[in-house]
Amino acid sequence: MELRPLGNTGLRVSVLGLGTVKLGRTRGLKYPDVQRAASLPGDDAATELLACAAEVGITLLDTAPAYGVAEERIGSLMAANNWFGGRERWTLCTKAGEEFDEDGAGGDDGASRFDFSPAAIRASIERSLTRLRTDHIEIALLHSDGRDEWIIRESGAIEELHKLRARGLVRAFGISSKTIAGGLLAAETCDVLMISHSPAHTTERGVIDAAASQGVGVLIKKGLASGHSPDAGAAIRFVLGTPGVSSMIVGTSSAAHLRENARNAAQAVRGSAP
């Protein structure tokens, strides 16, 4: 699979990244198959998925504390399988600022809790290192609750990520943003930006352009409209054909589905129709 530079971070990432929310959480999600799921995939199925990611050339794994037990499962299963080729082949992306309680005030959907204080960000990254069984994380993103500008300017979270990068615990940092204004601000202050972009959602295209002009790496979320895209191949071609995009995160619990997306990505970067 093609690798692309992640802005000026010095990292290179596969054009598809594996999103892992389906390995750790079943509640409060917009994916149609997860909404129907009564339980998480077992260890055998999760191991097959991670092995498939390595087989098709994916190097980027996207996770978060808000993804339930995903971090713990990745750390355990990867360690048990020598990271399917070694830790060094993977770029780990996790987040901080949001925790999810499946039994919280949200009832059947669970509830998220947000804390962007420096102490909370530091503790979150340190917990993620333990859960993922690694001594560093390549990409740490703030998991925005929609207050992008406040988070970047006033919470102290960005300053704490600078410190964590100086300590070598993270290699690059940024935000998974929710607003255009926040994305544009992040393009001036961060190493990496994760935004929504798809054939049905192009309003953040200007953010991609701004990030690219600043040497900021761009990761795309919701490129398949949270599993609702009518044509996954066309969506992947659209996203990966957008100048400035380094990688597109796709979430699945199915190895067969992941292989199909990898084929679509290969066709997209070759510029050929399926």
N, C-alpha and C positions, 0 to 999 in steps of 0.2 A: 504494500500500500504506500502511496506517495506520502512523504513527510514534507511539511512546510515550516518555515521559520515562524516562531511565535513572536512577532514584532522584533524588538531589539533585546529580548531577554537572553538570547543565546541558546534557547531551547528550540528543538524541532519536534513537531507533533504530527501524528497521523491525521489525515484529513477527516477521518471519522474517529470520534471518541465514544467510549461505551459509558452511558449513563447507568448508574447502579441503584436508583431508587427502588426498583422492583425486587432487588435482593434483600431489602430491609424493611419495607413498609407497604401496607396494603390500604391504609385509610387516608382520606382527605386528598386523594389524587384525581387528576383529570383524565388519566389513561383509561380507555374503555375496558380493556382486559383486566387491569388491576382493580377497577371498581367491582368486577364480578368475582375476583379471587377471594377465596375464603382463607387461604394461608399462603405463606411464602414458598417459593421453590425450595426443594430440599437441597442438601449439600451436593448430592451427585449432579443434579441439574445445574446448580450454580457453578460447580467445578467445570462441567462441560461448557458452560457459557464463557468462562474465563479462558479456558483452553482454546475455544474457538476464536476468541478475540486475538490471542497470540498467533494462532494459525493463519488468520487472514491479514495479519500485519498491523493490527491496532496497537498503538503504544500509549494512548491517553485514556486514563480511567478517571471518571468524574463521580465524586461522591460527596457526602455531607453528613454532619451530625443529625440534621433534620431528616435524613433518610432512614430513620430507625436504627436497625442493627447492621446496616450495610457496611460501615467501616470495619466493625468487628469481623464480619464474615469475610470481607476481602482480605484483611490481615491474616486470619486463620487459614483460609483456603490457599492463598498465595504462598504463605510460609510452608504449608504442607506439600506444596508442589514445586518448591524451589523457584517460585515466581515465574513458572513456565518459561524458563530461559534466563533467569537472573533479574534481580531488582533493577539493574542498570538499564534494562530495555524499556522500562515503564516511566511515564510521566504521570504522577499522581496529582490530581486536582481535588482539593476539598474546600470546605467553606467554614465560616464562623459567623456568629451573631444570631443564629436561629437554632432552637432545639424544638423537637416535636414530641408531644405526649399523646400517645394513642388513647389513653384513658382520661384525658383532660376535660376541660370545660366544653370542648367542642362536641361532646356526645359521641355518636357513632363515627363521626369524621375525625375525632381527635382535635388537638389544638396546638398551635405553634406559640412559642415564647421567644421574645427577641431581647437581646442585651448586647449593645455595641460598645460598652465601656472597655477601656484598655485591659482591665483585669479579666473581664469575661472573654475577650478575644484571645489573650495570652493563654488562659486556662483551656479554652476550646482547642487551640492548636496543639497544646501539649497533650491533651486527651486523645486527639486524633493521631498523633505520632504513636502513642501507646496502642491504640486500637488497630492501626494499620501495620504495626510491627516494623517501623522504619525509623531512621534517625533524621530524616528530612522529608519535606513535602515540596515538590517542584512548584506548585501553584496554590496559593491560598487566596480565596475570594470572600469578600463580605457578602453574606446572604441577605440582601436587602428586603426590608418590609415595605418598600415604596417611598421611604423618606431619603432618597438617594443623596440629595444635596446636604441635608443635615448630617447624615452619616459621614460623608466625606469631609465636610468643613468643621463640624462641631463635636462629634462624638469622641474623638481621640483615637478611633479605631485605625485610621490610616497611619498615624504616628506610631502606634504599637506594631503594626505590620512592618514598618521600616525597621524597628528594633529587632523583630524576629528575623527579618532578612539579614541584618547585620550579624546576628548570632548564628547564622547558617541553618536555621530551622526551616526556613522557606527560601526558595530560590527567586520567586517572583510573586507579586501580589496585585490584587485588584478588587473588583466588585462585580457581582451578578446583579445588574441594575434593572430597574423597572420603569424608568422615565427617560425621555429624550434629554431633558436638561441635566439629569444625573449622569447619563452616559457621556454627554459632551464635557461635563466637568471631570469625569473620570479619565477621559482621554488626555487631560492636562496633568493628571496627578498620579496615575497608576501605570503599572507594567502591562496589565492584562485586563480585558473587559469581556464580560459575557452578556450578550443581549439576545433579544428575540428577533428572528428574521426568517421569513418564509414567503412563498408566492402570495399568500393571503395577508401577510403583515410586512409591509415594506416601509413603514413610517420611521424606522430607525436607521435607514440607509445612510443618512447624513452622519450619524454617529460612527458608522463603520468607516466612512471617508475621513472623518476627523481623527479617529484613532490611527488609521493607516498613515496619515500625514505626520503624526507624532511618533511613529515607531512603536505604537501600542498593539500588542497581540489581541486578536479578536476571536473569541469562541462563540459559537451560535447555539442557543437553546431554542426549543420549540420549533425547530425547522420542519418537523413533521406534524405540527399543530397538535402536539401531545397525543399522537396516534390517530388523529382524525383526518389526516391528509388523504384526499381521494386518489392520489398518484404519488407514492413514495419516491419512485424513480425520478419523476419530474421535479419534485421538491428538492431532492438531493442535488440534482444537476443545477437547479436555480441557486441554491445556497452556495455550493462549492464553486460556482461560476461567478460569484460576486467578488470583485477585486477587494483585497484587504482581509478576507476571511481566511483564518488559519485552519480551523477545524469546526466540525459540526457534531454536537453531542446527540447520540441516538440512544434511547432507553428501551431495553427489551429484556425479557427473561428467557427468550428462545434462541438457541444456537442457530436454528434454521433461519429465523428471521434476521439474525445478525449477519449470516452469510449472504443473504439476499441484499441487505443494505450495503455490504462490502462490495458486492458485484456492481450495484448501482453507482457506488462511489468511484470504482475503477473506470466504469464507462464515462462518468462525468468528467473525470480529470483527463481522459483521453479525448474528450470532446465528441464521442460517438453516441448515437441513440441506441437503446437496448434492442 
